Amino acid sequence: MSTSNQLPTYNLKAVVQETGLRPDTLRAWERRYGLPQPHRTPGGHRLYSQHDIDMLKWLAARQDEGLSISRAVDLWHSLQQEGTDPLQTNTPEASISVTTPPPFTVGSAITELRRAWIAACLAFDERTAENILAQASALYPLETVCFELLQKGLTEMGEGWYQGEVTVQQEHFASALAMRRLDALVAATPPPTRPGRILVACPPEEEHTFSPLLITLLLRRHGWDVVYLGADVPSARLEFTIATARPQLVIVAAQQLHTAASMLEIAHLLNQERVPLAYGGAVFNHLPALRSRIPGHFLGEHLETTPQVVEQFLISPRQGWPPPAVSQPSEAYQQTLAHYREHQALIEAHVWRLLKDESIPHSRLANANMKFARNIIAALLLGNIDFMGTSIIWVEGLLINHQMPTEQLQRYLIAYRQAVQTHLDERGKVIRDWLAQLTLEGVKGMS
């Protein structure tokens, strides 16, 4: 192979024009399959070689012949392991041998099935996605399919959305298919064999229901009587629900900072009713310090252990009472929260004035203000502004993910800091200091 073919020469735009592949496709192949592996400039930009371009054309040609991208990548690696340069062969016999049999055999790995399911979801191919789930269910235990295919598949889709490689529509399509499968499995569970009842729900404003529905399925398969309340369960009239259902345990799952804060009201109501609370969710895995703020029992970081944790929890009557002691927000934090809420509208109006000449769409700026405010309030309610994070990348995730370019986000944060400095006095010092640290980190990251 010529050394010149390996020189990193072409930028992403040139590769897109040469191969006809979309930028998000190139990034997805690189992240999932390690092909290609472009050089990175000091500024983080990708540079591709001629060999990279030829490889991409080869993979695209295999797709045109009927291979999935995962199988095309496997074929590339297989030829290399045999000492054959894939670019020197048309591989017609390889294409025929791979595409002739059914898509998957009895020995197919669950990871391969997961990749194929994700690919089908990205293509909005419902029939293929359902067939893959059916075959996985025939080959593996239900729990394996739920955790290794559905849960990890949705996690990969979510990461792809965060990176801008998966659209909201693709992510929602996959979630809908996964939820439909879980709904069917829950409906097919046998009657309970254990005494007592468990309620499972999402706190107010929490719309991510995969984890609590999977918890419901696991607990029902272990014989528990579980009532699933669904997404965005309001705190209002919770006393009536408790009095009617008479649960021995309530399980609540939160995936976001502001919904973890909304869990506090549920926890206090359950405390009044002397009903134990167990909780979990992604945000408590990302921010373990949050666990010391919720007056309940943490279920652990892994969903698959939930039945065992619940069984230990309920093995003796009233084991979960009283709830563990938690750290309460300081008096200074309570004053900061009240002060911020009082001036929130003025701060946001000031931000609008400062950014009126910027090219930020109206809906994007309104969305940023809404998300920023609710997460600041959540951090104050939970007693630690650092739950908001001091990394601009983390805050970008809290705000709007990839919908606002980093440079635009930096200008937004600077404007928000100026508005806070104008409208909050010494009672808002904790917010002012945090914003100063955040904007400084953002400037360093851009330099």
N, C-alpha and C positions, 0 to 999 in steps of 0.2 A: 504493500500500500504506500502510495506517495506521501512523504512527510508534509508536503504542501497541502494535501487534502485535509490534514488534521489542524491546520492553522485556524484559530477562531477569528473569522473575518466578517461574518454577516450578522446584522442585527435582526431583531424579531420581525420587523416589518418586511425585510427582504426575504426571510424564510417563508413568511405567510404568502408573499407574492409568488415565490418559486414553487411551493408545494401545494398551495390551495387549501391548506389546513388553517383552521381558526386559531387565534392566539390562546383561547381558553382550552382548546383541545391539546395544543402543544404543552401547556403548563400542566394539564391533567395527566398526560402520558408521562411527563418527566417526574411528577410527584408519585404516581401510582406504580409505574413500571421501571423507573430509572432510565428511560430512553426518551430522547437523547440526554446527554449530560453536558449542557453548554458551559462555556467559560463565563465567569462573572467579572465584570469590570469593577474597579474600586468603588464605583457608584452603585453597584448592584445590578447593572444592566446585563442581559444575556447576550453572548456572542457565540454564533454557531460556525462550525467548519463545513467545508463541502461534503465531508464524510457524513456529518449530521444530516445534511439536506438529502443526500442519497439514501441514508437509512430511513428517513421519514417517508420518502417516496416509495421505498420498498414496503414499509409497513402499510401504507395507504393502498398499495397495489394488492397486498394480501387481503385487505378488507374488501376490496372490490371483487375478489375471488370467492368471498363468502366467509372468511375467517373473522372471528371477533378480535378485537385489538389484543386482548390478553393471550389468545392462542397465537396470534401473529408474533407477539413478543416471545412467547415460549419457543416458537419455531426458529426465530432468529438466534436465541441462545443455544438451542439444540444443534443447529448447523455450526455455530462457532465451536461448541464443545467437540464436535466431530472433526474439527480442523478445516471446515469448509467456510469460505467467505460467502456469506449470504448474497452479497451484491454481484457475485459471479455466477449465480444460478437463478433460473426462473422458477425453480422448485415446483413444476407442475405436479409431479408425483406426490410431493409432500402436501400440496393443497388438496389433491384428490383424497389422500388417505385421511386427512383431518376432517374434511367436510362431508365425506360420505356417511360415517356412522352418525347415530343420534348425538345431540349436543353434549350429553354427559353420560358417562358409564357408571357402573356400580362403584367403581373405585374413585370417583371424582371427589376431590378434597372440598371441604366446606368453604375454604377460602376461594376456590375457583367458582363455586356456585355463587358466593357472595359477589364476586366481581361481575359475573354474568348478570346477576339480578340488578346491580347498580347500573350496568350498561343498558339493560332493558328499560329501567326507569328513566335514565337520561334521554332515551329515545321515545319515551312515552308509549312503550310497547307493553300494554297491559297483559296481553295473552302470554307473551313469552315470560314476563315477570311472574305471572301466576303459575305457569308450568314449572318454572325453576323452583318456586316455593313448594309445589306439590312433590317434585322429585326429591328435594331436600328433606321433606317430611317423611318420605318413604325410606330414606337412607339413614336418617339420624333421629335421635330422641327429640322430642318437642323442645326441651330446654335448650338443646344445642342449636336448633334452628332459630329460636327466639334470640339467643344471645350472640351467636357467631354470625348469623346471617342478617337478621332484622336489626338488632340493636347496633351492631358494628357497621352495618350497611348505612343506616340512618346517620350514624356518627360521621362516617366518611362523606356522606352527602352534605351534612351540616358544615364540615370543614371546607368542602368545596365551595359552598355558598359564601362562607366567610372570606375565602381567598378570591372570590369573584369568578370562579370557574364553573359554578352551578347556579342556575337561575332559581328564583323563588318558586316559579311554577314547577320546575323539575323536583325541587325539594318537597314541595307540597304534594305532588303526585306520588312520590315514594312514601311519604308519611301516610297518605290516605290508604295506599295499598297495605302497608304494614298494620295500620289500625284496623282495617277491615278484617285482616287475618286474625288479629288478636281478639276482636269482637266475636268472631265465629268460634274461636277456641274457648273463650270464656262462656259463651252460651252453651257449649257442649260439655261443660264440666258437670260431674255428678252432684247430687245433693250433699250438703255438709254432713260430716260425721263427728265433728267436735262441738262441744258446747261453747256458747258465747258468740259474740258478733263483733266484727271489725268494720269500721268505716274507712274508705280510702278516697282521698280527694286532692284537688289542687287548690292552693290558696287564691284569694282574689287577684285577678289580672293575669294569672298563670294559665297559658293556653297549651303548653306542651304536655300532652297526656299519655305519651307512649310509656313512660316509666311507671306511673301509677296504675295504668291498665295492665301492664306486665306483672306488677306486684299482685294485683287482683287475681290474675290467672294463676300465678305460682301458689298463692295462699289457698285458693279454691282447690287446686290439685292436691294440696296437703290436708284437705278436709275441713278447712275453716269456712264459716259463714261470713262472706264478705259482701258488703254493700258498696258499690262503686258510684261515687257522686259526680265524677267528671271534672271538667275544666272550670276555672274561674268561679269557685264556690264562694258566694258572699258570706260574710260573717253575720249578716242580719238574719235573725230568727234561727240561729244555730242552736239556741236552747231548745226550740221546738223539735228540731231534727234529733238532737240527743235524747230528748224525752220520749220521742216516738220510736227510735231505733234501739235505744238502750245498749250502746256498744260497750265492750270491755276495753277497747283500744281504738284510737283514731290515728290513721297514718296520713301524713300530708307531705307532698313532694314539691319542692321549688327548684327551678333551674336558673333563676335570675336573682340579682341582688334585691331589686325592688319587691319581688314576690316573697323573698325570704323575710323582708321587713313586714310585709302584709300578713305573714304567718304569726306575728306577735299577737295580733288581736285574737286570732283563733286560739292561740295558746292560753291567753288570759281567760277567755270564755270557758275553755275546757277546765282550767284550773278552778273556776268558780263551781263548775258542775262535778268536780272531782273525777274527771275522766282522763286517763293517761294519754299523752301525745307521743307518737314516734314520728320521726321525720328523716328526710334525706333529699338528695338531688345534687345536680352537677355543681351548683354554686358552693355547696358545703364541701365538696371535694377540692374545688379550686381555692377556696378560702377557708381552711380548717378553723381559723380563729372565730369564724361565725358561729361555730357550734357552742361556744361558751355564752352566746347571747340568746339562745332559744330555750325556754323552760320546758324541755321535753327530752326524749331519748333518741340519740342519733342511731340510725339503723346500720350504718357502715357504708363504705365506699362502693361495695359490690352488690348489685341487685340479686345475684344468684344466691347469696347467703341470707336473704330476707326471711324465708320460711324458718330457718334454724334460729335466727335472732328473735323472731316473734314468738316461737315456741318457748325459748328460754325466758322471754319476757313475761309470758302469760302462764308459765308453769305453776306458779303459786298465786293465789288470789291477792289482788291489790299490790303486786310486786312493784308496779310502776308508780306507786304513790308514796310520798309526795314527789313531785318532779325535782330534778337536780337543781341546785342553786345556780343562778346565772349572774353575769355581770350586768349591772344596770347603767344606762347612760348617766353621766355626771350632770350636776346642776348646770354647769357651763354649757354642756351640749344641749340640754333642754332649752336654755335661753337662746342659743344659736339657732336652733330649729325654729323657735317661735319668731325670732327676728328675721330669719330668711323667708319664712312663709309670708310674713307681713309685707316684705319688699320684693317678693318674687316677680310680680307683674311689672314693677318698675324696672327691675334688672333686665327682664326680657325685652321690654320696650326700648331700653337703652341699647341693647344688642342689635335690635332691628335698625335703629338710627345709625349706629356705627358701621353696619354692613350694608346699608341701603345701596351703595354704589358697587358692591361686589357682585360677582356673577353666580351667586348661590341661589338656586331656585327657591321660591317661596315655600313650597311644601317641605323641602329638605331642611330649611332653617327652622320651620315650625316643629318638625320632627326632632331635630337636634335639641331645641329648647325644652320640649316636653320630656325627652328621655334623660337629658342632663339633670333637669330639676328633680325628676322622680328618683334618680339614683343618688343625688346629693341628700334628699330627704331621707331616703332609705339608710344611707350611711350614718346620718345623724340619729335616726331612730335606733339604730343598732349600736350606737355609741362609739364609732370610730370612723373618722373621715378617710382613713387609709384603706378602708374596704373599697373605696372608689379606685384605688390603685394609683401609683405614681409614675406609671409608664404610659406614654401617649398611645402605644399600641393597645394596651388594655382598655383605656378610655375610649379609643376608637371602636372597640368591640362593644362596650356598653352603650355607645351612642348610636351608631348607624352602620357599623361594619364598613364594607367597602363602598358604600354609596357616596361618601364624601372623600375626595382625594386628601392625602395627608397634609399637603400645603394649605388647602382650604380649611381643613380642620384646625390647623395651627392658627390661622387668622381668626377663626371662630373663638378659639379658647382665649386668645389675647383680648378680643372684644369682650368676652364674658368676664375676664379678669378686670378689665377697666370698669365695666358696669358694676361689678361687686364692690370694687374700691370706692366707687362713687356713692352707692346706696346703702352699704352696710358699715356700721360703726365698729367699735372695738368688740362688740358682741359677735360679730361675724369674722373675727380674726382667724379662727380655725379654717374657714373656707378660703379666706384671702391668702393665707400662708400656703395652703394646699395648691391653689391655682398658680401661685407664683412658682412653686416647685415644679408643677406639671408643665407650665409653659417654658420654663428654663430647660427641662429635659427635652421638650419638643424641639427647641431651637438647636440644642446640641445634636439631636438626632438628624436634623436636616442639614447641618453644616458639613 
